[in-house]
Amino acid sequence: MSLTYFEAIVVGAFQGVTELFPVSSLGHSVLIPAVVGGRWAHDLDVSAPESPYLAFIVGLHVATAAALLVFFWRDWVRIIGGFFTSIRYRRVRTPAERLAWLIILATIPVGISGLLLEHLFRSVLGKPIPAASFLIANGLVLYLGERLRRKSPATPADAPGAARTDTAGTTLAAADVRLSRLSFGRGVLIGSAQILALLPGISRSGITMVAGLTRGLTHEDAARFSFLLATPVILAAGALKIPDLTGPLGAGIHGQILAGSVASFVSAYLAVRFLTRYFHTRTLTPFAIYCGVAGAGALLWLTLG
């Protein structure tokens, strides 16, 4: 695999941004090498069996998950603490405890589906033409999600910047309190939407946000819940494939993996920092337009070029 450090950094930066922006990182990982062509199209092929590119992508995913953990570290301290207090006292009562179990239950469907279907979807559909088509479909889903979303006006207690204290005296962010009010059924439904992100071109964050919007969440809360749900999924998927980094697939490209991972971490951190502010007042519509235009452009380039 002739992946240069420059290529590794470029791909890593794209991974960090597109994993969190609702535009599909896997779709871009498939389409960018195909559109660039040459050795990129040959070497950076996620559908090829035993491709070293897979080991490289694993490193980028772990770096992206690490960026999410760093950005939301306060939330994860509360959530993990809520999980252990729930186990200790055999209850699910406080916002932190409910949010912990919401995340656990909501990630089970995609975890099982990923183990069973990831290889099939990647090998059969992880090719440029299907990826471009699914990217167009992703744009349509984002657009329809905006049209169909349920508006749920916030109460004074839910105003931005508000906070509450649970019975253990832990100050909780207002957003975490609002999310904890989701029923477990709705939480599982929103989390299950991530299964569609196994298709290259369908965005994990985008499809989860749309599911949240149609269940009455605001853009800000839907984005936050999407990022919290994505963290354990991305981290677990990367951890399961870490042996690829130290095995034959990662041989000779450890330096490029490290460089790409650093670029992915930095770009993912900046992306989540931007998006948590962006969705405070704005919508998915610009991303829907981008996906439609980029997918259609890639499809024309690949079929007519």
Sequence and secondary structure as in RCSB ss.txt:
>XXXX:A:sequence
MSLTYFEAIVVGAFQGVTELFPVSSLGHSVLIPAVVGGRWAHDLDVSAPESPYLAFIVGLHVATAAALLVFFWRD
WVRIIGGFFTSIRYRRVRTPAERLAWLIILATIPVGISGLLLEHLFRSVLGKPIPAASFLIANGLVLYLGERLRR
KSPATPADAPGAARTDTAGTTLAAADVRLSRLSFGRGVLIGSAQILALLPGISRSGITMVAGLTRGLTHEDAARF
SFLLATPVILAAGALKIPDLTGPLGAGIHGQILAGSVASFVSAYLAVRFLTRYFHTRTLTPFAIYCGVAGAGALL
WLTLG
>XXXX:A:secstr
    HHHHHHHHHHHHHHHHTTT HHHHHHHHHHHH HHHHHHS TTSTT HHHHHHHHHHHHHHHHHHHHTHHH
HHHHHHHHHHHHHHT   SHHHHHHHHHHHHHHHHHHHHHHHHHHHHHHH SHHHHHHHHHHHHHHHHHHHHH  
     GGGSTT EEE TT  EEEHHHHHHHTS HHHHHHHHHGGGGGGSTTS HHHHHHHHHHHTT  HHHHHHH
HHHHHHHHHHHHHHHTHHHHHSGGGTT HHHHHHHHHHHHHHHHHHHHHHHHHTTT  SHHHHHHHHHHHHHHHH
HHHH 
